[in-house]
């Protein structure tokens, strides 16, 4: 029976063999690696992945799709909301030192998924995700650009980021109304030591009114905390490099 895409799950199924082949080249799966796929859907990427790996763990929320996937003898199916999955525990269950994570992420909850995975970065080797291109542009953005924001800072603190593939709407069934892209995220072995919650708060305040100078937002926030260090608040949030946000959070 044909599976009808469910809007509430943000389902758009990859159906372009050329794009699938290009994704496989970027992921470069090797036999025996511990890999987890988020949102396998109709298994367009799942099948070639498992052929190369020998074994694959998939996380699927849609119970009908999960039931289909369970018929595949080489797949371990976790029927769950990915935002509730403990990837550290999953790595221990699989007996893996570090996981490789891939997926065509549901565009309606892609940012929450990225922030959820941030906490598990020490146990992840790399991540390859298909996302809305607009989101990927924000993830990899440089300072002093309109795409640079909270997502850019929080992810670039923890990962080396690279946009590796453009994907048009025609590659999906049904086609989304937006362009897509594939991003590679490789966790830094030794990221700058900082409390991610504090860094997140600093960045959230800084970008809360991104068109204003920081003295109106972050400057006042720092004053309330009795900050007496050096930090230039006579600039906009998008002008501050990742390293300077990290250094400020470390000082705090």
N, C-alpha and C positions, 0 to 999 in steps of 0.2 A: 504494500500500500504506500502511495506517495505521501510523504510528510509535508504538511502545510506549515510554512514558517509562521511562528507565533510572535506577534508584535510585542507582547509584554516581555518577552525574553530578548528582544532586539535581534531576532534571527535573520541573518543574510548569509546564505550558504555559498561558499567558494566553489566555482564551477568552471574555472579556466585552467586547462592543463598546463599551459605555458607559465602561468603565474605560480601554480603549484610546483612545477619543476624549478622555477627561479627561487622560490622559498626554500626548497630542499637544498639547493646549492648554497644558500646563505647559512642555513642551519647546519649543514654537513653532519648528519647523524651517523654514529658509528656503532657497530654491534656491541651490545652489552652495556651501553650507557644508560644511566637512570634518568629517564625523561618523563616529564608530565605535560600533557596537553590540556589546556583549558578550553572548554567549549568545542568539542570535536564535531558536533553537529552530525552531518551525514557522512562523515569519515573521509572527506575528499583529501585532506592532508594526513589523516590518521593512518590510512591504509599504506601509503608509501613509506611513512615513518616506521611503522611496525615491521614492514618488510626488511628495512635496513637495520633496525634495532634488535629485533627478535622478541621484544617484550616492551609494552608501553602502558603507562598508567594515564587514564583520562578522567577529567572531572566534568560531569554533565548534569545540569539542573533539570532539564526536561525529561520527565520519567519515561515518555514514549521512546525518545532517542536513547536513553540509558538502557532500556530493555533491548533495543536493537543491538546496541554495542556489546551487550553481555553475551551475545551469540558468537562473538569472535574469541576463539580460544587463547589468543595471545594478548588480549587486553584485560587490564584490571580496571574495573569501572567504579568510580566513586560518584554516587548520585548525591550531589550536595551543592549548596551555594558556595562558590569559591571563596567568598568573603568570610566564611566560617571554617575554612580548611586550615589546619595547622601544618605548614609546610616543613617545619622542623621535625615534627612527629612523623610526617609522611616519609621524610628522608631516612629516619631511623627504621621505620617499618620496611622500607625497601633495601635497607642495609647499604645505603649510599653515603659516601662522604659529602658529595654535593650534587644537587639536582640541576638538570637543564630543563627550562620551562619554555613552552611554546604555546601559541594559540591565536585564533581569530577572536579577539575579545569582543563581547557585546558592547557596542558603542555607547549604550545608555548608562553603563556603569564602569567604563574603562578606567576613569581616574580613581575611583575608590579601590579598584583591583590593584592598580599600580601602587597606591599608598599602603594597601594591605601587604603586598609582597615586600615592600621596603623593609619591614621588620625582620624578614627572613633572608635578607641579602647575604649574610655571612655563610649560609648553607647553600647558596645558589651559584652555579658556575657561569651561566649566562641565560638571557631571556630573549626570545624573538617573538614579537607580537605584531599582528595585523591590527591597525587602528585607523580611526578617522585621520586623514592627513593633517587636518587642522590641529589635532592633538599632538601628533608626532612633531609638527613644526614647533609647537610650544615646548615639547620635551627637549629638543636639541637646540633651541634658540640661544643666540649669543646676547650678551648685554647690549643695551642701547638699541634694541630692536623692539618692534611692537609685539612680537610673539613671546618675548622674554617675560617670565612671571614666576609665580609661586611654584608651579610645577617644574619649571626649568631649574630653579635653584635646588629644590628638594631632591630631585633625581640626579642632577649633575654633581651634587655633593657625594653621592653614593656610587654612581655608575659612570663608566665611559659610554657615551651615547652616540649612535650613528643611525641615520635614516638610510636604509639600504635598497629600498624598492618602492616604486610608485605603482599603484593599482587603481585602475579606472572602475567606475560603477558596473560596467558591463561584465566584469569578472565574477559577479555574484548573481544568485537567483534567490529571492527577487533583488534587483539592483537597488542599492541605497541611493539616497539623493546627494551623496557627498563623495569626494575622492577619498581614497585610502592610501596607506603606506605601511611598510614593514620597518620596524625599528629593532636594532640590536642593542641590548643593554648588558654590559659586562661589569659586575661589581668590582670595585677597587679592592685589592688585597688588604691594603692598609689605609682606609679612609680617614680623613681628619677626625680626631676624637671629639665628639660633641653630642650633647643630649638632643636627639632628634625632635623631641617634643618642644624644647626651648627654641631650637632653630626654626621649627615650624611656626611657632608663635611670633618670632621676630619677623619672619617673611610674610606671614599673614597680615600683621599690622602694617608693614612697609608697603604692601601692595593694595591695602584697603582703599586708598584713594590715589591711584597710580598717576593721575595727571597733576597732583599737587607735589610740592617739594616735601621731602621727608620730615622737615621740621614740624609740619602740621600733623604728622601721624607718628612715625617712629620716634621723632625727637621728643614729643610729649610723653610717649610711652616710656622712653629711657629716663626722662626727668622724674617721672613718678616712681621709678625704681632707684633713684639716687645714683644713676650712672655718672661717673666722673671721668671716664676715659675719653679717648680721641675717636670721633666718628663724624664724618662730614655729612650733615643733614641738609646742606644747601644744594641738593641734587634730587632727582626723582629716583624712585625705587628701581626702575629699569636700567639706571646707569651704574648700579653697584654690582661688581662681579661676585660670583658665587663665593670665592675665597674670602671676600671681605664680610659677607654675611656670616660665614662660618666663624671667622675670627671674632666677630662681635659676640656671637653666641658663646664662644669659648670664654671670652672675657667676662661675660655676665655669669 
